[in-house]
Amino acid sequence: MNTVNFIPEDEYARVLEVVPVLCVDVMLFNRKGECLLVKRTNEPLKGQWWVIGGRVHKGETLSQAAIRKIREESGVNVSAVEPVGYYEEVAHINRFGSLIPLHAVSVVFTATIDDSALIKLDDQSSEWKYSTHIPDNFHIKPFPKPYPQETIKQMEI
């Protein structure tokens, strides 16, 4: 497993002032088609129901980040995730509770778990539930339609 070195929080807060943060969000479904939502304990969205997600670590692929976030935040291991789109938001409050906006760009994934999976939350969430609806403000944009392979070949240098 990779060891991740984090910059000091005061430096990270300065980074948030000028750079968007790359994240992953995961719609984790049970076999009934219900999505796992967690009640957040941290800003942004503190106290709100949301999907599992967080920052991508340096050296990590997007899929690896999604699988890691599922494991960390729910205690569930999955072997595969599927990217479905992206979500972008400028939150008016950041994780430090300051009014420096957080600009997050998140790749959204889906994954399925067994209904009997034991959910064990980390300290980022206080409660969990399954829901037939995702949060109203979670506006997922689908990925653009891929170019046909022949178009890509013509564009190659």
Beta strands, then each sheet from edge to edge (+ up, - down):
strand 1: 21-29
strand 2: 35-40
strand 3: 49-50
strand 4: 52-55
strand 5: 82-91
strand 6: 102-112
strand 7: 125-131
strand 8: 141-142
sheet 1: 4+ 1- 6- 5+ 8-
sheet 2: 3+ 2- 7+
end
